[in-house]
Amino acid sequence: YADPRSDLLQGPAWEAARDDLSRALSRSLDPGMELELLRTELGVAYREVEENLTHNTALNLEVREGHTRVNLTPLEAQPEPLTLLHLREQVGRRLPPVDLAALLLEVHTFTGFAGAFTHLTDGKAQVRDLPLSVCAVLLAQACNIGLKAVARAEHPALTLSRLSWVQQNYVRADTMTGANARLVDAQAELPLAQSWGGGEVASADGLRFVVPVRTVSAGWNSKYFGAQRGVTYYNFTSDQFTGFHGIVVPGTLRDSLFILAGLLEQQTRLDPREIMADTHGYSDVVFGLFTLLGYRFSPRLADLADQRFWRLEKDADYGALNDLSRHVVNERRIAEHWEDMLRLAGSLKLGKVKATAVMRTLQRGGSLSGLGRAVAELGRVEKTLYLLAYVQDEAYRRRILVQLNRGEGRHAVARAVFHGRKGELRQRYREGMEDQLGALGLVVNAIVLWNTRYMGVALSDLQRSGTVVNDEDVARLSPLLHEHVNMLGRYDFTLP
């Protein structure tokens, strides 16, 4: 219950690190210089949008209730050429049917991800056929079917007592984080995954689960959980279709509290610099913290017509956009708190404070603190730059939509995997929820990695047979396929 601001760099520690952190953040210690750069950038963006109004057929300025508002035509569905449809069919036909158990064992053979699961006490316990037991436990948790469904009395590594012991001593948050990092890193090295993205872009979205048992770690929301309570698994998807971080949230707390944590606390080799999210992940403070830390925030805002556009120069002439940009940012507040804002960003960068705790403090009780208001003022400038780019650039809007669809596609695969017990989460404690949903994310990553490798083999086979494969079509393929993966029935842990 302590104020996380007390853990920020301060005194001699801040003085010693100030210059290095300002260079690492690419920020000047002089607020006047930073504000001048923002003023210039904002002016250029406004004038570019105003000059292209006649050519931007998707953007309309409407006057409602005496003020100008933006109206943006929705994106049309991107056509799928016949070559893409044919390629998708040919690749899908070449993916061999596989049991989920065998898939996990095969992924372990070329990544060694099960080796990241170490014993709780000394980490050195030598256990025969440990990867087999780990894969069985992960499958039982991810499919939500319980250990009895995968236990085999005739196999020492798959007895119920052995699986229960492995679950209690090996499968936990830190070992799953290490195992997941191996899968994410293996995916990043595949040429096909690199054709989908370089790992610099990611999206964040929540997957909802009903929790029918009594627990303090679930919350109410009739829209998602009906008359019951539930949790949100807020997860982060890279442009290579891998999930690199996940957070269990009681109920449906606002996503903006957790979105920064996914970038700062993830432990893979990926370094996403831009993140997409829906409206729930947005706030002025999020925009401010993202820009201070050198990230780009690109949400898909549902209430675009109601968004405020801000300016730094009160008397600047932006032509047809003058009324739209009537709100003026408080420069003095930014200047007064500039060093504290850098100190906050530096403390987050070095891990001195947790992003979630900082977000809660800056927005405590719905009213921003002095530092929070300063961060929000900076965020308003960054939000306006984003809005101007969003209404101006159709390719930018489509890129956001494509990445968000990748996250939703992962959720569809996760739903198919998590099929047991009506898809309801029945853990009573937060740690159990984190372990089970972490196992779900790990198994979905294994499916994505397995599919990507076999899709690469299929593409090579097509090219050898003389089929013309266009790079543009390859970039639109997706490894989020599961029709060929058997997740139901008897589970046979035999690697063909």
C-alpha positions in Angstrom: 0.0 0.0 0.0 3.0 2.3 -0.2 3.3 5.1 -2.7 5.5 3.8 -5.5 6.8 7.3 -6.1 8.9 6.8 -3.0 10.9 4.2 -5.0 11.8 6.5 -7.8 15.4 7.6 -8.4 16.1 10.5 -6.2 18.9 12.5 -4.5 22.5 11.4 -5.3 21.2 8.3 -7.2 19.3 10.5 -9.6 22.1 13.0 -9.9 24.5 10.3 -10.9 22.2 8.7 -13.5 20.5 11.8 -14.9 22.8 12.5 -17.8 23.0 8.8 -18.9 19.3 8.3 -18.6 18.4 11.4 -20.6 20.7 10.2 -23.4 19.2 6.7 -23.2 15.7 8.2 -23.5 16.8 10.6 -26.3 15.5 13.5 -24.2 17.0 16.8 -23.3 17.2 18.0 -19.7 16.0 21.4 -21.0 12.2 21.5 -21.2 12.2 24.6 -23.4 14.1 22.7 -26.1 11.8 19.8 -25.9 8.7 22.0 -26.1 10.1 23.8 -29.1 10.6 20.5 -30.9 7.1 19.4 -30.1 5.7 22.8 -31.2 7.4 22.5 -34.6 6.4 18.9 -35.1 2.7 19.6 -34.2 2.6 22.6 -36.5 3.9 20.6 -39.4 1.4 17.8 -38.8 -1.6 20.2 -38.6 -0.6 22.0 -41.8 0.0 18.7 -43.7 -3.5 17.5 -42.8 -5.0 20.8 -43.7 -3.3 21.0 -47.1 -4.4 17.5 -48.0 -8.1 17.9 -47.0 -9.2 18.0 -50.6 -7.4 14.8 -51.5 -8.3 12.9 -48.3 -11.6 11.4 -49.3 -11.9 9.3 -46.1 -11.8 12.4 -43.9 -14.8 14.8 -43.4 -15.0 17.8 -41.1 -18.5 18.2 -39.6 -19.9 21.0 -37.6 -22.0 19.7 -34.7 -23.2 21.7 -31.8 -21.2 24.7 -33.0 -17.8 22.9 -33.1 -15.9 21.0 -35.8 -15.6 17.2 -35.4 -13.8 14.6 -37.6 -15.7 11.9 -39.4 -13.6 9.1 -40.9 -14.9 6.6 -43.4 -14.2 3.0 -42.1 -11.6 0.9 -44.0 -12.9 -1.4 -46.7 -12.0 -5.0 -46.5 -8.7 -5.7 -48.3 -9.3 -7.8 -51.4 -7.7 -11.3 -51.4 -6.3 -12.1 -54.8 -6.7 -15.6 -56.3 -3.0 -16.3 -55.9 -3.3 -15.8 -52.1 -6.4 -18.0 -51.8 -4.7 -20.7 -53.8 -1.5 -20.5 -51.8 -3.4 -20.6 -48.5 -5.2 -23.7 -49.7 -2.1 -25.4 -50.9 -0.1 -24.7 -47.7 -3.0 -25.8 -45.5 -3.3 -29.0 -47.4 0.3 -29.8 -46.7 0.2 -29.4 -42.9 0.2 -32.9 -41.5 -2.4 -33.9 -38.8 -0.8 -34.1 -35.4 -1.9 -34.7 -31.8 -1.2 -31.8 -29.5 0.8 -34.1 -27.2 3.2 -35.0 -30.1 3.3 -31.4 -31.2 4.6 -30.3 -27.8 7.2 -33.1 -27.7 8.4 -32.2 -31.2 8.7 -28.5 -30.4 10.8 -29.5 -27.3 13.2 -31.5 -29.6 14.3 -28.4 -31.5 13.9 -25.7 -28.8 14.5 -27.5 -25.5 11.8 -25.4 -23.9 11.0 -28.1 -21.3 14.6 -27.7 -20.0 13.6 -24.3 -18.6 11.4 -26.0 -16.0 13.7 -26.4 -13.0 12.9 -27.7 -9.5 11.5 -25.2 -7.0 14.2 -25.8 -4.4 17.6 -26.4 -5.9 16.9 -26.4 -9.6 19.3 -29.3 -10.1 17.1 -32.4 -9.5 17.7 -35.0 -12.1 14.5 -36.7 -13.1 14.1 -39.3 -15.8 11.8 -38.3 -18.7 11.1 -34.9 -17.2 10.2 -33.2 -20.5 7.5 -35.9 -21.0 5.9 -35.1 -17.6 6.2 -31.3 -18.2 4.5 -31.5 -21.6 1.7 -33.6 -20.1 1.1 -31.1 -17.3 1.2 -28.2 -19.7 -1.3 -29.9 -22.0 -3.6 -30.7 -19.0 -3.6 -27.1 -17.9 -3.9 -25.5 -21.3 -6.7 -27.7 -22.4 -8.4 -27.3 -19.0 -9.0 -31.0 -18.6 -7.1 -31.9 -15.4 -4.2 -34.3 -14.8 -6.3 -37.4 -14.7 -7.1 -37.1 -18.4 -3.4 -37.3 -19.4 -2.2 -39.7 -16.6 -1.1 -43.2 -17.6 -0.5 -45.7 -14.8 1.7 -47.9 -17.1 4.2 -45.1 -17.8 6.3 -43.9 -14.9 6.6 -40.4 -16.2 2.8 -40.1 -16.7 1.5 -41.5 -13.4 -0.9 -39.2 -11.6 1.4 -38.8 -8.6 4.3 -38.0 -10.8 2.4 -35.4 -12.8 1.0 -33.8 -9.6 4.6 -33.6 -8.2 5.9 -32.0 -11.4 3.1 -29.5 -11.4 3.8 -28.4 -7.9 7.6 -28.3 -8.1 8.4 -27.4 -11.7 5.5 -25.6 -13.4 5.4 -22.0 -12.1 5.5 -18.4 -13.3 9.3 -18.0 -13.6 9.9 -21.3 -15.4 7.1 -20.7 -17.8 8.5 -17.3 -18.6 11.8 -18.9 -19.4 10.3 -21.6 -21.5 8.1 -19.1 -23.4 11.1 -17.0 -24.2 12.7 -20.0 -25.9 9.6 -20.4 -28.1 9.4 -16.7 -29.0 13.1 -16.6 -29.8 12.9 -19.7 -32.0 10.0 -18.2 -33.9 11.9 -14.9 -34.4 14.7 -16.9 -36.2 12.5 -18.5 -38.8 12.6 -16.7 -42.2 8.9 -17.1 -42.7 8.2 -15.3 -39.4 10.5 -12.5 -40.4 8.4 -12.0 -43.5 5.5 -11.2 -41.2 7.4 -8.7 -39.1 10.6 -8.0 -37.3 9.2 -8.0 -33.8 9.2 -4.2 -33.5 5.3 -4.1 -33.5 2.9 -5.7 -31.0 -0.7 -5.5 -29.9 -2.4 -5.9 -26.6 -5.9 -7.2 -25.9 -7.8 -9.1 -23.2 -9.2 -12.6 -23.3 -12.1 -13.1 -20.9 -12.8 -16.2 -18.7 -15.8 -16.9 -16.5 -14.7 -18.1 -13.0 -17.6 -20.0 -11.5 -15.9 -20.8 -8.2 -15.7 -18.6 -5.1 -12.5 -16.4 -5.3 -11.5 -12.8 -4.5 -9.4 -12.7 -7.7 -12.4 -12.4 -10.0 -14.7 -9.5 -10.7 -18.2 -8.8 -12.1 -19.1 -7.6 -15.6 -22.4 -8.6 -17.0 -21.3 -7.9 -20.6 -18.5 -10.5 -20.5 -19.4 -12.9 -17.6 -23.2 -12.7 -17.4 -24.4 -13.2 -13.8 -21.1 -14.7 -12.8 -17.6 -13.3 -12.1 -14.5 -13.6 -14.2 -11.0 -12.5 -15.1 -9.2 -11.0 -18.0 -6.0 -12.5 -19.4 -4.4 -9.3 -20.9 -1.8 -10.6 -23.3 0.6 -9.1 -25.8 1.1 -10.4 -29.4 4.0 -9.6 -31.6 3.8 -9.1 -35.4 5.3 -12.6 -35.7 2.2 -14.0 -34.1 3.9 -15.0 -30.8 2.6 -14.0 -27.3 5.5 -12.5 -25.3 3.7 -11.5 -22.1 0.5 -12.0 -20.2 -1.2 -10.5 -17.1 -4.1 -11.8 -15.2 -6.6 -9.0 -14.3 -9.5 -9.5 -11.8 -12.7 -8.7 -13.7 -12.3 -6.1 -16.4 -10.1 -3.3 -14.9 -9.2 -0.7 -17.5 -6.5 -2.0 -19.8 -4.5 1.3 -19.6 -3.3 0.3 -16.2 -1.5 -2.7 -17.6 -0.5 -1.9 -21.2 3.0 -0.5 -20.3 3.9 -3.4 -18.1 3.8 -5.7 -21.1 6.7 -3.8 -22.8 8.8 -3.2 -19.7 8.4 -6.6 -17.9 8.6 -9.0 -20.8 11.7 -11.2 -20.9 12.1 -12.3 -24.5 14.7 -11.0 -27.1 11.9 -9.1 -28.9 12.0 -5.3 -28.5 8.7 -4.0 -29.7 8.8 -0.2 -30.1 5.1 0.3 -31.2 2.0 -1.2 -29.6 -1.6 -1.3 -30.9 -4.6 -1.6 -28.6 -8.3 -0.9 -28.5 -10.0 2.0 -26.8 -9.8 0.4 -23.4 -6.0 0.7 -23.5 -6.0 4.4 -24.1 -5.5 7.4 -21.7 -3.6 10.7 -22.0 -1.2 9.4 -19.3 -0.4 6.3 -21.4 0.4 8.5 -24.4 2.7 10.6 -22.2 4.6 7.7 -20.6 5.0 5.9 -24.0 6.6 9.0 -25.6 8.8 9.6 -22.5 10.1 6.0 -22.8 10.6 6.1 -26.5 7.7 3.9 -27.5 4.9 4.6 -30.0 1.3 4.1 -28.9 -1.2 3.4 -31.8 -4.6 2.6 -30.4 -7.8 2.0 -32.5 -10.2 4.6 -31.0 -13.9 3.8 -31.2 -14.9 7.4 -30.2 -12.8 9.3 -32.8 -15.4 12.0 -33.4 -15.3 12.9 -29.7 -11.5 13.1 -29.4 -10.0 16.5 -28.6 -7.2 17.8 -30.8 -4.7 19.9 -28.9 -2.2 22.7 -29.8 0.8 24.3 -28.2 0.6 27.7 -30.1 -2.6 29.5 -29.1 -2.5 31.9 -32.1 -1.2 29.5 -34.7 -3.3 29.5 -37.9 -4.2 26.0 -39.1 -6.9 27.1 -41.5 -9.9 24.7 -41.6 -8.6 22.9 -38.5 -8.5 26.0 -36.3 -11.7 25.2 -34.4 -10.8 21.5 -34.2 -7.6 22.4 -32.5 -9.0 25.0 -30.1 -7.8 23.2 -26.9 -4.4 24.5 -25.7 -1.8 22.4 -23.8 -0.5 23.8 -20.5 3.2 24.2 -21.4 4.0 25.6 -18.0 2.9 22.4 -16.2 5.1 20.3 -18.5 8.1 22.6 -17.9 7.7 22.7 -14.1 7.6 18.9 -13.9 10.0 18.0 -16.7 12.8 16.7 -14.5 10.4 14.7 -12.4 8.9 13.2 -15.6 12.4 12.2 -16.8 13.1 10.7 -13.3 9.9 8.7 -13.5 10.7 7.4 -17.0 14.3 6.6 -16.0 13.0 4.7 -12.9 10.6 2.7 -15.1 13.4 1.9 -17.6 15.7 0.6 -14.8 12.9 -1.4 -13.2 12.9 0.6 -9.9 9.1 0.8 -9.9 6.4 -1.3 -11.5 4.5 0.2 -14.4 1.1 -1.0 -13.1 1.7 0.6 -9.7 2.8 3.9 -11.3 -0.3 4.0 -13.5 -2.6 3.4 -10.5 -0.8 6.1 -8.5 -0.9 8.7 -11.3 -4.6 8.1 -11.8 -5.6 7.3 -8.2 -9.3 7.8 -7.5 -10.0 9.2 -10.9 -8.1 12.4 -10.2 -4.6 12.9 -11.5 -1.7 14.0 -9.2 0.5 17.0 -10.1 3.0 14.7 -11.8 0.2 12.8 -13.4 -1.3 16.0 -14.9 2.0 17.0 -16.3 2.4 13.5 -18.0 -1.1 13.8 -19.3 -0.4 17.3 -20.8 2.6 15.8 -22.7 0.4 12.9 -23.6 -2.1 15.2 -25.2 0.5 16.5 -27.6 1.5 12.9 -28.5 -2.1 11.9 -28.8 -2.8 14.8 -31.2 0.2 13.8 -33.3 -1.1 10.3 -33.4 -4.7 11.4 -34.4 -3.3 13.6 -37.2 -1.3 10.7 -38.6 -4.3 8.4 -38.2 -6.8 10.5 -40.1 -4.2 11.3 -42.8 -2.6 7.9 -43.5 -4.8 5.0 -44.7 -1.8 2.6 -44.6 -1.2 3.5 -41.0 -4.9 2.7 -40.1 -4.7 -0.6 -42.0 -1.5 -1.6 -40.3 -3.1 -1.1 -36.9 -6.1 -3.2 -37.9 -4.0 -6.0 -39.3 -2.0 -6.3 -36.0 -5.1 -6.2 -33.8 -6.6 -9.0 -36.0 -3.5 -11.1 -35.3 -4.2 -10.7 -31.6 -7.8 -11.7 -32.0 -6.7 -14.7 -34.1 -4.5 -15.9 -31.3 -7.5 -15.6 -29.0 -9.5 -17.9 -31.3 -6.8 -20.5 -31.1 -6.6 -20.2 -27.3 -10.4 -20.7 -27.1 -10.1 -23.9 -29.2 -7.3 -25.2 -26.9 -9.0 -24.2 -23.7 -12.0 -26.5 -24.4 -12.4 -28.4 -21.1 -15.0 -27.6 -18.4 -17.0 -25.4 -20.8 -14.0 -23.1 -21.2 -14.4 -21.8 -17.6 -11.4 -21.1 -15.4 -11.9 -22.9 -12.0 -8.7 -21.8 -10.1 -9.5 -20.2 -6.7 -6.2 -18.4 -6.3 -4.4 -15.8 -8.4 -1.2 -17.8 -8.6 -3.2 -20.8 -10.0 -4.9 -18.6 -12.6 -1.5 -17.2 -13.7 0.0 -20.7 -14.0 -2.9 -22.1 -16.0 -3.3 -19.2 -18.3 0.5 -19.0 -18.7 0.5 -22.6 -19.8 -2.3 -21.8 -22.3 -0.2 -19.0 -23.8 2.8 -21.3 -23.9 0.9 -24.1 -25.7 -0.5 -21.6 -28.2 3.0 -20.3 -28.9 4.1 -23.9 -29.5 1.3 -24.4 -32.0 2.3 -21.2 -33.8 5.9 -22.2 -33.9 5.1 -25.7 -35.2 2.8 -24.3 -37.9 5.4 -21.8 -39.0 8.1 -24.4 -39.4 5.8 -26.7 -41.4 4.5 -23.8 -43.5 8.0 -23.0 -44.4 8.6 -26.6 -45.5 5.3 -26.4 -47.5 6.4 -23.2 -49.3 9.7 -24.7 -50.2 7.9 -27.8 -51.6 5.6 -25.6 -53.7 8.6 -23.6 -55.1 10.5 -26.8 -56.0 7.4 -28.1 -57.8 7.4 -24.9 -60.0 4.6 -23.0 -58.3 5.0 -19.2 -58.3 4.9 -17.9 -54.7 4.6 -14.1 -54.4 6.2 -12.4 -51.4 3.0 -10.3 -51.0 0.9 -13.4 -50.6 3.4 -15.0 -48.1 3.2 -11.9 -46.0 -0.5 -12.4 -45.6 -0.4 -16.0 -44.5 -1.1 -16.8 -40.9 0.2 -19.6 -38.6 -3.0 -19.3 -36.4 -4.4 -22.6 -37.7 -5.6 -25.5 -35.5 -7.9 -27.7 -37.6 -5.1 -30.2 -38.1 -4.2 -30.4 -34.4 -6.1 -33.0 -32.4 -6.8 -31.7 -28.9 -9.7 -34.0 -28.0 -9.9 -37.7 -27.0 -7.1 -39.9 -25.8 -3.7 -38.3 -25.4 -0.8 -40.5 -26.5 2.6 -39.2 -25.6 4.5 -41.0 -28.3 6.7 -39.0 -30.6 6.5 -40.5 -34.2 
